[in-house]
């Protein structure tokens, strides 16, 4: 058995607390959730310790048709949640990417101030911030009042309890998750490469496509993952801004655990959501790795 040297022992000591913490408070609850998803629901809540796979049948179509019924609505809610999460990723990326370049060109003292202002919402409660959006979007809210006063509309718009309201709320919540990794990549961008591209006659679009975007792609990917994962499972924003009209998978899980008291089915929906996240993120990362590998191979051949 190979002995550890001094540096490896120090690394082992430093990593052990974090590893134990993740194992106990992340993998442990995840394992409990996986076990509960294959148990029989209790008559008045809780579980019966009998193997029961029909909860997955309600989602994927092999329900027994007696105790459990297959309903396509669960897959529709999952796909709707994915669509709203992807829309949130797209909007936050479009907002944060140019702002990251703008802030990176500022003097140092202004950079720190702008980054602080972007991270400032973290210092207040999410509920309070979402109530501010309720005041803005409701029928008698600021948005409708401004539009009515300008004569752009004749009656209040139905802005609340819609997919648009949910996307606005999630974009507002998750903007820092996208901005910080993108800004980190933009800040480390080598201006000499951009200058060299311009000297070689590349157009601004070609420079962006061939030089800037590939170099900032790691930050973009990190930001997209950091936004997509919590947006897919979010239930607070849809509850407050979507109401009963916009139900996401997180709301459905919450209802099964708290209102319906069907813990096995709530655990099943949670596991389906987690597996869906892993599939989407893994597919995206595999494509990214292949693209980077092909780019390096082309550069080596050149």
Residue, then its C-alpha position, 0 to 999 in steps of 0.5 A: x500500500x502506497x504511503x502518502x507524502x506530507x502534501x498529500x496528507x495535508x490535502x486529505x485533511x483539508x478535503x475530509x470535512x467537506x467530503x463528510x459534509x457532502x456525504x451526510x447532508x447531500x448524498x444521504x438525503x438523496x439516498x433516502x429520497x431514492x429509497x422512498x420512491x420505491x416504497x408504498x404510500x401510507x394510507x394517511x401519509x408516510x410510507x409502507x415498507x413494501x416494494x412499490x414501483x407504480x409511482x414511476x408508472x404514474x409518470x412513465x406509463x406503466x401504472x397498474x390502472x387500479x391504484x395508480x393511473x398514468x397521466x401525461x400531465x406530469x411529463x408536460x409539467x416537467x417539459x414546461x419546467x425545462x422550457x421555463x428554466x432554459x428561457x431563464x438561462x437564455x435571458x440571463x445570458x443575454x443580459x449578463x454577457x454584454x454587461x460583463x464586458x462593460x464592467x470589465x472595461x471600467x476603472x478598478x474602483x467602479x468594477x468593485x462597486x458594480x459587482x457589489x451592486x449586482x450581488x446586493x440582492x443576496x443581502x435581502x430575503x427572496x420573498x421580499x424581492x418577489x413581493x416587489x414584483x407582485x406590486x409591479x406586475x399586478x393589475x393595479x401595479x406600477x407597470x400597468x399604471x405607467x402604461x395607462x398614464x402614457x396612453x399605451x393601453x386602455x385597460x390593465x394588462x394581465x401580467x401576473x400569473x403567467x409564464x412571462x411573470x415567472x421568467x421575469x422573477x427567476x431572471x431577477x433571482x438568478x442574474x448573479x449566478x450567471x453574471x459572476x462566472x461570465x465576468x470571471x471569464x471576461x476579466x481573464x480575456x487576453x486583449x492581445x489575442x483580440x488585437x491580433x485578430x483585428x490586425x489580421x483583418x478579422x471583422x468584429x463578428x469574426x473576432x467575437x465568434x472565433x476568439x472572444x466567445x470560445x475563450x469565455x465559453x467556460x464561464x458561459x457554461x458554468x453560468x448556464x448550469x448554475x442558473x438551469x439547475x435551481x431554475x428547474x426545481x424552483x417552486x417559490x417563484x412559480x407559487x408567487x408569480x405563476x399561481x395555479x396557471x403556471x405549475x412547475x415540477x418543484x410546485x408538484x413535489x411540494x404539493x405531494x409532500x405537504x398537501x397530498x402527503x404522498x411521500x413516495x410519489x413526491x420522492x419519485x418526482x424528485x428523482x425524475x427531476x434530478x435524473x432529467x437535470x443530470x441528462x441535460x447537463x451531461x449531454x451539454x458537457x459531453x458536446x462541449x468536451x467534444x467541441x473543444x477536442x475537435x478545436x484542439x485537433x484542428x489547431x494541432x493539424x494547422 
